[in-house]
C-alpha cells in the first residue's frame, strides 16, 4: 500500500512537470519588439538594452543625462543584428512629473510602435544610519526608486492590456527582499517595488501581461561605486561578504526571465535561495516553480535546521541539542558563562543570512569565508554549524569591540 501511494505521488509530480509548460506564459519574441529601458544610460539598464538589442529589439533609452544617453546609444548600436533596428534616446526624469513621462512614452510609441517590454531600471542608493539620514533622503529615494517605476508603468499599462501582450520589469535589489543595516531608506523603497509588482501582476495576468521583479546583488556599476563612498562601516562589511557581479551577467538573467514571464528574477544560487525563502505569497508562473519553492523551504527548514516562515527574512538557525550542560566555547569580550539553569543572555546580536548549504561538523574553526554559529536553546548548547555567508550583519552596543574581539565562534539569538 505504501509503495502504491509513493508511486502515485511520483506519477502526480511528473504529470505536473509535464503540464506546467502548457500553462506557463508564452515567451515574448524580442525580434522587432519595442523595449523601453529607464535608467538605460549606464549600469544594469544599459546592459539590458544591449542584451535586448542583440536579440533584434528596438530600444528606447530613458534617462536624465543627455550626454550619457548619446554615449550609451553608440555602444548599443554596435550590437545590431540588422539595419532596421533603432535606438531612440529620451532625456527626462521619470520620478518628477507623470504627465511628462506619459508624453515621452507616447512619443516613443509613435516612432517605434507600442511598448512590448518596459524595464524600470532607474534608481539610486544612499546609505547611512537611520538617525543620521536627512528626511529628504527618504523622500528622494522613494521618489526615484518607487515613483520612478510607477510613472512609466502607468503610462504603458493601458496599451499593453488592450493588445493583450506585454512585459513589465521592476529592478529591485536583494535589499528589497530583506532589510539591511544602513539601508533604512534604500530597502524600504525597494520593498515598495515588490508590493507594487505583486498587486499589479494580479490585475494584468488575465490580459496576458506579465510582471518580473529582479533582485540583483551588489553589481559593478557607477551607482554602486557612488554608493560605496558613503557606506557606514557595518554596511560595508556586509557587502564584502559576497562577490560583486558583472552587470552583463545580471542583465542577461533579467532579460531571460522577463521573456519567459517569470515573476522572480534572481542571480546565482545565493539569489535563488534568497528568493525562495522570502517568496511569501508572491505569484508563481508555473507549477514547477511552486513545487520547487515548497520543496526547497520544507527540506531546508526541517532537514538542515533552518526555519523559513516565508516572511521578509531568511529565518533562524536552530541546531539540534547535544549534551545538556556542556561548556560553551569562548565568546570573546562580550560573553559570560551562564549560571546553571539560568537562561543565556547575550549582549551582542549576530544575524546571519545563509548561502546554500550548512555543514555539520564537530571541530569549529573561524575562517575568513565561513561563519561559525552556536545555538543555545533551553540551557543546551547545540552543535556548531558552518555557513557560507550570503550576508553577515553584526550589531552590538559596541560594534568596534565586537569585531576586534578574539576570533571565536559567534552566537545567533
C-alpha positions as CSV (number, residue, x, y, z in Angstrom):
1,X,0.0,0.0,0.0
2,X,2.8,2.4,0.9
3,X,4.6,1.6,-2.4
4,X,1.4,2.3,-4.3
5,X,1.0,5.6,-2.6
6,X,4.6,6.5,-3.3
7,X,4.2,5.5,-7.0
8,X,1.1,7.6,-7.2
9,X,2.8,10.6,-5.7
10,X,5.8,10.3,-8.1
11,X,3.4,10.0,-11.1
12,X,1.5,13.0,-10.0
13,X,4.6,15.1,-9.7
14,X,5.8,14.0,-13.1
15,X,2.4,14.9,-14.6
16,X,2.7,18.4,-13.1
17,X,6.1,18.9,-14.6
18,X,4.8,17.8,-18.0
19,X,1.7,20.0,-17.8
20,X,3.5,23.0,-16.4
21,X,4.8,24.4,-19.7
22,X,1.3,24.3,-21.1
23,X,0.0,26.8,-18.5
24,X,3.1,28.9,-18.3
25,X,3.3,32.3,-20.2
26,X,4.1,32.2,-23.8
27,X,7.7,33.6,-24.3
28,X,7.9,37.1,-25.7
29,X,9.6,37.3,-29.1
30,X,12.2,40.1,-28.9
31,X,13.0,40.4,-32.7
32,X,11.1,43.5,-33.8
33,X,9.7,44.2,-30.3
34,X,9.8,47.7,-28.7
35,X,11.7,47.7,-25.4
36,X,11.8,50.8,-23.2
37,X,14.5,50.9,-20.6
38,X,14.5,53.7,-17.9
39,X,17.9,54.4,-16.3
40,X,19.3,53.0,-19.5
41,X,22.3,55.3,-19.9
42,X,24.6,53.2,-17.7
43,X,25.0,50.1,-15.4
44,X,22.4,47.3,-15.5
45,X,20.0,49.4,-17.6
46,X,22.4,49.9,-20.4
47,X,23.4,46.2,-20.4
48,X,19.7,45.1,-20.5
49,X,19.3,47.4,-23.6
50,X,22.3,45.8,-25.2
51,X,21.1,42.3,-24.5
52,X,17.7,43.1,-26.0
53,X,19.3,44.8,-29.0
54,X,21.4,41.7,-29.6
55,X,18.1,39.8,-29.9
56,X,16.6,42.1,-32.5
57,X,14.6,44.5,-30.4
58,X,14.0,48.2,-31.0
59,X,15.2,50.2,-28.0
60,X,14.1,53.4,-26.3
61,X,16.5,54.7,-23.7
62,X,15.2,57.0,-21.0
63,X,17.5,58.8,-18.6
64,X,18.2,62.3,-17.3
65,X,21.7,62.9,-18.7
66,X,21.7,63.6,-22.4
67,X,25.5,63.1,-22.9
68,X,25.4,59.7,-21.2
69,X,22.4,58.7,-23.3
70,X,24.2,59.6,-26.5
71,X,27.2,57.6,-25.4
72,X,25.1,54.6,-24.5
73,X,23.3,54.8,-27.8
74,X,26.6,54.5,-29.7
75,X,27.6,51.5,-27.6
76,X,24.3,49.7,-28.1
77,X,24.2,50.3,-31.9
78,X,27.5,48.3,-32.2
79,X,25.4,45.2,-31.3
80,X,22.8,45.4,-34.1
81,X,21.8,42.3,-36.0
82,X,20.0,44.1,-38.8
83,X,19.9,47.5,-40.4
84,X,16.3,48.1,-39.4
85,X,17.0,48.4,-35.6
86,X,16.7,51.7,-34.0
87,X,17.9,53.2,-30.7
88,X,15.8,56.2,-29.5
89,X,17.0,58.4,-26.7
90,X,14.8,60.5,-24.5
91,X,16.0,62.7,-21.7
92,X,13.5,63.0,-18.8
93,X,13.4,62.5,-15.1
94,X,10.9,59.6,-14.6
95,X,10.3,60.4,-11.0
96,X,9.1,64.0,-11.1
97,X,6.1,64.6,-13.3
98,X,3.8,61.9,-14.5
99,X,2.3,63.9,-17.4
100,X,5.8,64.5,-18.7
101,X,6.6,60.8,-18.5
102,X,3.3,59.9,-20.2
103,X,4.1,62.3,-23.1
104,X,7.6,60.9,-23.8
105,X,6.2,57.3,-23.7
106,X,3.6,58.4,-26.3
107,X,6.3,59.9,-28.5
108,X,8.4,56.7,-28.3
109,X,5.3,54.6,-29.3
110,X,4.6,56.9,-32.2
111,X,8.1,56.4,-33.6
112,X,8.8,52.7,-32.7
113,X,5.3,51.3,-32.1
114,X,3.6,50.0,-28.9
115,X,5.8,49.1,-26.0
116,X,6.2,45.3,-25.7
117,X,8.5,45.4,-22.7
118,X,9.2,48.1,-20.1
119,X,12.2,47.8,-17.9
120,X,12.1,50.1,-14.9
121,X,15.8,50.3,-14.0
122,X,16.1,54.0,-12.9
123,X,17.2,54.1,-9.3
124,X,19.7,55.2,-6.8
125,X,21.1,54.2,-3.4
126,X,22.1,56.2,-0.3
127,X,23.1,54.5,2.9
128,X,23.5,55.6,6.5
129,X,22.2,55.1,10.0
130,X,18.6,55.9,10.4
131,X,19.1,58.9,12.7
132,X,21.9,60.3,10.5
133,X,19.9,60.4,7.3
134,X,18.0,63.5,6.4
135,X,14.3,63.2,6.0
136,X,14.7,64.5,2.4
137,X,16.8,61.3,1.7
138,X,13.8,59.1,2.4
139,X,11.6,61.3,0.2
140,X,14.2,61.3,-2.6
141,X,14.8,57.6,-2.7
142,X,11.1,56.8,-2.5
143,X,10.5,59.3,-5.4
144,X,13.3,57.9,-7.6
145,X,13.1,54.2,-6.8
146,X,9.4,53.8,-6.4
147,X,7.6,56.6,-8.2
148,X,10.2,56.3,-10.9
149,X,8.8,52.9,-11.6
150,X,5.2,53.7,-11.1
151,X,5.0,56.5,-13.6
152,X,6.4,54.7,-16.7
153,X,4.4,51.6,-15.8
154,X,1.2,53.6,-15.6
155,X,2.0,55.1,-18.9
156,X,2.2,51.8,-20.8
157,X,-0.2,49.5,-19.0
158,X,-3.4,50.6,-20.8
159,X,-1.9,49.8,-24.3
160,X,-0.5,46.5,-23.1
161,X,-3.9,45.4,-21.7
162,X,-5.6,46.4,-24.9
163,X,-3.1,44.5,-27.1
164,X,-3.1,41.6,-24.6
165,X,0.7,41.3,-24.7
166,X,3.5,42.9,-22.6
167,X,6.2,42.6,-20.0
168,X,6.9,45.0,-17.2
169,X,10.2,44.6,-15.3
170,X,10.9,46.1,-12.0
171,X,14.6,46.1,-11.0
172,X,14.6,45.9,-7.2
173,X,17.5,44.6,-5.1
174,X,18.4,41.9,-2.6
175,X,17.9,44.8,-0.2
176,X,14.3,44.7,-1.3
177,X,14.0,41.1,0.0
178,X,15.4,41.7,3.5
179,X,16.3,44.8,5.4
180,X,20.0,45.5,6.0
181,X,22.0,47.7,8.3
182,X,22.4,51.2,6.8
183,X,19.6,50.7,4.2
184,X,16.6,52.0,6.1
185,X,15.9,54.4,3.3
186,X,17.0,52.3,0.4
187,X,15.5,49.0,1.5
188,X,12.1,50.5,2.1
189,X,11.9,52.0,-1.4
190,X,12.9,48.6,-2.9
191,X,10.4,46.7,-0.7
192,X,7.7,49.1,-2.1
193,X,8.5,48.0,-5.6
194,X,7.8,44.4,-4.7
195,X,4.4,45.3,-3.2
196,X,3.5,47.2,-6.4
197,X,4.6,44.3,-8.6
198,X,2.7,41.6,-6.7
199,X,-0.5,43.6,-6.7
200,X,-0.1,44.6,-10.4
201,X,0.5,41.1,-11.5
202,X,-2.9,40.0,-10.1
203,X,-4.6,42.8,-12.2
204,X,-2.8,42.3,-15.5
205,X,-2.4,38.5,-15.7
206,X,-5.9,38.0,-17.4
207,X,-4.7,40.3,-20.2
208,X,-1.5,38.2,-20.9
209,X,0.7,40.9,-19.4
210,X,3.4,39.6,-17.0
211,X,5.4,41.3,-14.4
212,X,9.0,40.4,-13.4
213,X,10.8,41.6,-10.3
214,X,14.6,41.4,-10.4
215,X,16.7,41.2,-7.2
216,X,20.3,41.8,-8.3
217,X,23.1,41.6,-5.7
218,X,25.9,44.1,-5.5
219,X,26.8,44.8,-9.1
220,X,29.8,46.6,-10.6
221,X,28.0,49.8,-11.8
222,X,28.7,53.6,-11.5
223,X,25.8,53.7,-9.0
224,X,27.4,51.0,-6.8
225,X,30.7,52.9,-6.8
226,X,28.9,56.1,-5.8
227,X,27.1,54.2,-3.0
228,X,30.3,52.9,-1.6
229,X,31.5,56.4,-0.9
230,X,29.0,56.9,2.0
231,X,28.5,53.4,3.4
232,X,28.8,53.0,7.1
233,X,31.4,50.5,8.3
234,X,28.8,47.9,9.2
235,X,27.1,48.1,5.8
236,X,30.5,47.9,4.0
237,X,31.4,44.8,6.0
238,X,28.1,43.2,4.9
239,X,28.8,44.0,1.3
240,X,32.2,42.5,1.5
241,X,30.9,39.0,2.4
242,X,29.8,38.4,-1.2
243,X,31.4,39.0,-4.6
244,X,30.4,41.8,-6.9
245,X,28.5,40.7,-10.0
246,X,29.1,41.9,-13.5
247,X,26.2,44.0,-15.0
248,X,26.3,41.9,-18.2
249,X,25.6,38.7,-16.2
250,X,22.7,40.4,-14.3
251,X,21.2,41.8,-17.4
252,X,21.3,38.5,-19.3
253,X,19.4,36.8,-16.5
254,X,16.8,39.6,-16.2
255,X,16.1,39.6,-19.9
256,X,15.8,35.8,-19.9
257,X,13.3,35.8,-17.0
258,X,11.3,38.7,-18.5
259,X,10.9,36.9,-21.8
260,X,9.7,33.8,-20.0
261,X,7.3,35.8,-17.9
262,X,8.8,34.7,-14.6
263,X,7.8,36.8,-11.7
264,X,11.1,36.4,-9.7
265,X,14.4,37.0,-11.3
266,X,17.4,36.2,-9.2
267,X,21.2,35.8,-9.8
268,X,23.1,32.7,-8.9
269,X,22.4,30.1,-6.3
270,X,22.6,32.6,-3.5
271,X,19.9,34.7,-5.2
272,X,17.7,31.7,-5.9
273,X,17.8,30.6,-2.3
274,X,17.0,34.1,-1.0
275,X,14.1,34.4,-3.4
276,X,12.7,31.0,-2.4
277,X,13.0,31.8,1.3
278,X,11.4,35.2,1.0
279,X,8.8,34.4,-1.6
280,X,5.9,34.7,0.8
281,X,2.7,34.8,-1.2
282,X,4.4,36.1,-4.4
283,X,2.9,34.9,-7.7
284,X,4.3,31.8,-9.4
285,X,4.2,31.4,-13.2
286,X,4.4,27.6,-13.3
287,X,3.5,24.6,-11.2
288,X,7.2,23.6,-11.4
289,X,8.3,26.9,-9.7
290,X,5.7,26.4,-7.0
291,X,6.8,22.9,-6.2
292,X,10.4,23.9,-6.2
293,X,9.8,26.6,-3.7
294,X,7.7,24.5,-1.4
295,X,10.2,21.6,-1.5
296,X,13.2,23.9,-1.0
297,X,11.8,25.7,2.0
298,X,10.4,22.5,3.6
299,X,13.6,20.4,3.1
300,X,15.9,23.2,4.2
301,X,13.8,24.1,7.3
302,X,13.2,20.5,8.5
303,X,16.4,18.7,7.4
304,X,19.0,21.4,7.9
305,X,17.8,23.3,10.9
306,X,16.7,26.5,9.2
307,X,13.2,27.9,9.9
308,X,11.9,29.9,7.0
309,X,8.4,31.2,7.8
310,X,8.0,32.9,4.4
311,X,8.4,36.4,5.7
312,X,10.9,39.0,4.6
313,X,13.8,37.4,6.5
314,X,15.7,34.2,6.0
315,X,14.8,32.7,9.3
316,X,16.6,31.4,12.4
317,X,19.2,28.8,12.9
318,X,18.1,26.0,15.2
319,X,20.8,23.5,15.9
320,X,19.8,20.1,17.5
321,X,20.7,19.6,21.1
322,X,23.8,17.6,22.2
323,X,24.9,17.3,25.8
324,X,23.0,19.3,28.3
325,X,25.2,21.5,30.4
326,X,28.2,21.3,28.0
327,X,30.6,24.2,28.4
328,X,30.2,26.8,25.6
329,X,33.2,27.9,23.7
330,X,34.9,31.2,24.2
331,X,32.8,34.2,23.4
332,X,35.4,37.0,23.4
333,X,34.9,40.1,25.4
334,X,31.1,40.2,25.4
335,X,30.1,36.9,26.8
336,X,29.9,35.3,30.2
337,X,29.1,31.8,31.1
338,X,25.5,31.4,32.4
339,X,25.0,30.1,35.8
340,X,23.5,26.5,35.9
341,X,19.8,26.5,35.0
342,X,19.8,30.2,34.0
343,X,18.7,31.3,30.5
344,X,21.5,32.6,28.4
345,X,21.6,36.3,27.7
346,X,24.0,37.7,25.1
347,X,24.6,41.5,24.7
348,X,25.7,41.1,21.1
349,X,23.3,40.0,18.4
350,X,24.6,38.4,15.2
351,X,22.3,38.0,12.2
352,X,23.5,35.5,9.6
353,X,21.8,35.3,6.2
354,X,22.8,32.0,4.7
355,X,24.3,30.9,1.5
356,X,23.1,27.5,0.2
357,X,24.4,24.6,2.3
358,X,25.0,24.3,6.0
359,X,27.6,21.6,7.0
360,X,27.6,19.8,10.3
361,X,31.0,19.1,11.9
362,X,32.5,18.8,15.4
363,X,35.6,20.9,15.3
364,X,34.6,24.6,14.7
365,X,37.2,26.9,13.2
366,X,37.0,30.6,12.4
367,X,37.7,31.0,8.7
368,X,37.6,34.2,6.6
369,X,35.0,32.6,4.3
370,X,32.8,31.0,6.9
371,X,30.7,31.9,9.9
372,X,30.6,29.6,12.9
373,X,27.3,29.6,14.8
374,X,26.4,28.0,18.1
375,X,22.9,27.9,19.2
376,X,21.9,27.8,22.9
377,X,18.4,26.7,23.5
378,X,16.8,25.8,26.8
379,X,20.1,25.6,28.5
380,X,21.6,23.2,25.9
381,X,24.4,24.1,23.6
382,X,23.8,22.9,20.0
383,X,26.3,21.5,17.5
384,X,28.3,24.1,15.7
385,X,27.1,24.9,12.2
386,X,29.2,26.3,9.3
387,X,27.6,28.5,6.7
388,X,29.0,30.2,3.6
389,X,27.5,33.7,4.4
390,X,25.3,35.4,1.9
391,X,25.4,38.4,4.3
392,X,26.8,38.8,7.8
393,X,25.3,41.6,9.7
394,X,26.9,42.3,13.1
395,X,25.3,44.7,15.6
396,X,26.1,45.3,19.2
397,X,26.3,48.0,21.9
398,X,30.0,48.4,20.9
399,X,30.5,47.2,17.4
400,X,34.2,48.1,17.3
401,X,34.8,46.0,20.4
402,X,32.9,43.1,18.9
403,X,34.8,43.0,15.6
404,X,38.1,43.4,17.4
405,X,37.4,40.6,19.9
406,X,39.4,37.3,19.6
407,X,38.3,35.3,16.6
408,X,36.0,32.7,18.0
409,X,32.6,31.2,17.2
410,X,29.8,33.9,17.3
411,X,26.3,33.3,18.6
412,X,22.9,33.7,17.0
413,X,19.9,34.6,19.1
